[in-house]
């Protein structure tokens, strides 16, 4: 429940243009999910982090995260609510406009290669430095927040 609540909080903060707050809530949710080996609502976090990465001019990372979110939804049989589907569709259009349809298709082809651990590592390395140090979440080897 705490992971889900933080995922939702992160999305709300992202919608309010509070990128630092969104980062903190999304990473708290992701690291908690990883430490519990829970993958239930992690697609929400991937979607939020993808939007955040795109806002910070990291379209390749955003594309990989969006593909990972789609993979988790597909594997879990999750159908998006209309508002979530609208966000996912807008993100996909933005990614195609920035990267081209072929690059997006390539990311979708490789989506199954991502693990929670590799996603945490990538977003912490690539996106974390773009946000204030006070809002970054440190992650241990087990994926648990420090």
C-alpha positions as CSV (number, residue, x, y, z in Angstrom):
1,X,0.0,0.0,0.0
2,X,2.8,2.4,0.8
3,X,4.5,1.8,-2.6
4,X,1.2,2.4,-4.4
5,X,0.5,5.5,-2.4
6,X,3.9,6.9,-3.2
7,X,3.4,6.1,-6.9
8,X,0.1,8.0,-7.0
9,X,1.7,10.9,-5.0
10,X,4.5,11.0,-7.5
11,X,2.1,11.2,-10.5
12,X,0.1,13.9,-8.8
13,X,3.3,15.9,-8.1
14,X,4.4,15.4,-11.7
15,X,1.0,16.8,-12.9
16,X,1.6,19.8,-10.6
17,X,5.1,20.3,-12.1
18,X,6.8,19.5,-8.8
19,X,9.6,17.4,-10.4
20,X,11.6,17.1,-7.2
21,X,8.6,15.9,-5.2
22,X,7.6,13.5,-8.0
23,X,11.2,12.1,-8.2
24,X,11.3,11.5,-4.5
25,X,7.8,9.8,-4.3
26,X,8.4,7.7,-7.4
27,X,11.8,6.5,-6.3
28,X,10.5,5.7,-2.8
29,X,7.8,3.6,-4.4
30,X,10.2,1.9,-6.8
31,X,12.9,1.1,-4.2
32,X,10.2,-0.2,-1.8
33,X,8.7,-2.4,-4.5
34,X,12.2,-3.7,-5.4
35,X,13.1,-4.5,-1.8
36,X,9.8,-6.5,-1.4
37,X,10.2,-8.0,-4.9
38,X,6.7,-6.6,-5.6
39,X,5.9,-5.7,-9.2
40,X,2.1,-5.0,-8.9
41,X,1.9,-1.3,-9.5
42,X,5.4,-0.6,-10.6
43,X,4.1,0.2,-14.1
44,X,2.8,3.5,-12.6
45,X,6.2,4.4,-11.4
46,X,7.8,3.6,-14.8
47,X,5.2,5.8,-16.5
48,X,5.9,8.6,-14.1
49,X,9.7,8.3,-14.4
50,X,9.4,8.1,-18.2
51,X,7.5,11.4,-18.2
52,X,10.0,13.0,-15.8
53,X,12.9,11.8,-18.0
54,X,11.3,13.3,-21.1
55,X,10.8,16.6,-19.3
56,X,14.5,16.6,-18.5
57,X,15.6,15.9,-22.1
58,X,16.4,12.2,-21.7
59,X,14.2,10.8,-24.4
60,X,16.1,7.5,-24.7
61,X,15.7,6.8,-21.0
62,X,12.0,7.9,-21.2
63,X,11.4,5.5,-24.1
64,X,13.0,2.6,-22.3
65,X,10.9,3.3,-19.1
66,X,7.7,3.6,-21.2
67,X,8.5,0.3,-22.8
68,X,9.2,-1.3,-19.4
69,X,5.8,0.0,-18.2
70,X,4.0,-1.5,-21.2
71,X,5.8,-4.8,-20.6
72,X,4.7,-4.9,-17.0
73,X,1.1,-4.1,-17.9
74,X,1.1,-6.7,-20.6
75,X,2.5,-9.4,-18.4
76,X,0.1,-8.6,-15.6
77,X,-3.0,-8.2,-17.8
78,X,-3.5,-4.6,-16.6
79,X,-6.0,-2.5,-18.5
80,X,-5.4,1.2,-18.1
81,X,-8.1,3.6,-16.9
82,X,-9.0,6.2,-19.5
83,X,-6.9,9.0,-17.9
84,X,-3.9,6.6,-17.6
85,X,-4.3,5.5,-21.2
86,X,-4.5,9.1,-22.3
87,X,-1.2,9.9,-20.5
88,X,0.5,6.8,-22.0
89,X,-0.7,7.7,-25.5
90,X,0.6,11.3,-25.2
91,X,3.9,10.0,-24.0
92,X,4.2,7.6,-26.9
93,X,3.4,10.4,-29.4
94,X,6.0,12.6,-27.8
95,X,8.6,9.9,-27.9
96,X,7.9,9.1,-31.5
97,X,8.2,12.8,-32.3
98,X,11.6,13.1,-30.6
99,X,13.2,9.8,-31.4
100,X,11.3,8.5,-34.4
101,X,9.0,5.5,-34.8
102,X,11.9,3.1,-35.4
103,X,13.7,3.9,-32.2
104,X,10.5,3.6,-30.2
105,X,9.7,0.2,-31.8
106,X,13.3,-1.0,-31.0
107,X,12.7,-0.1,-27.3
108,X,9.5,-2.0,-27.3
109,X,11.3,-5.0,-28.8
110,X,13.8,-4.9,-26.0
111,X,11.4,-4.2,-23.2
112,X,11.7,-7.6,-21.6
113,X,15.4,-7.1,-20.9
114,X,14.7,-4.6,-18.1
115,X,14.7,-5.6,-14.4
116,X,13.8,-3.5,-11.4
117,X,17.4,-3.3,-10.4
118,X,18.6,-2.1,-13.9
119,X,15.8,0.5,-14.0
120,X,16.7,1.8,-10.5
121,X,20.4,2.0,-11.6
122,X,19.6,3.8,-14.9
123,X,17.2,6.3,-13.5
124,X,19.5,7.0,-10.5
125,X,22.5,7.5,-12.7
126,X,20.9,9.4,-15.6
127,X,18.0,11.3,-14.1
128,X,19.0,11.7,-10.4
129,X,21.9,14.2,-11.1
130,X,19.4,16.5,-12.8
131,X,17.4,17.0,-9.6
132,X,18.5,18.5,-6.3
133,X,20.6,16.2,-4.1
134,X,18.1,16.6,-1.3
135,X,15.4,14.9,-3.4
136,X,17.4,11.9,-4.6
137,X,16.8,8.5,-3.0
138,X,19.9,6.5,-2.3
139,X,19.5,2.8,-3.0
140,X,21.5,-0.1,-1.5
141,X,22.5,-3.2,-3.4
142,X,19.3,-4.9,-2.3
143,X,17.2,-2.1,-3.7
144,X,16.1,-0.8,-0.3
145,X,16.1,2.9,0.4
146,X,18.9,4.0,2.7
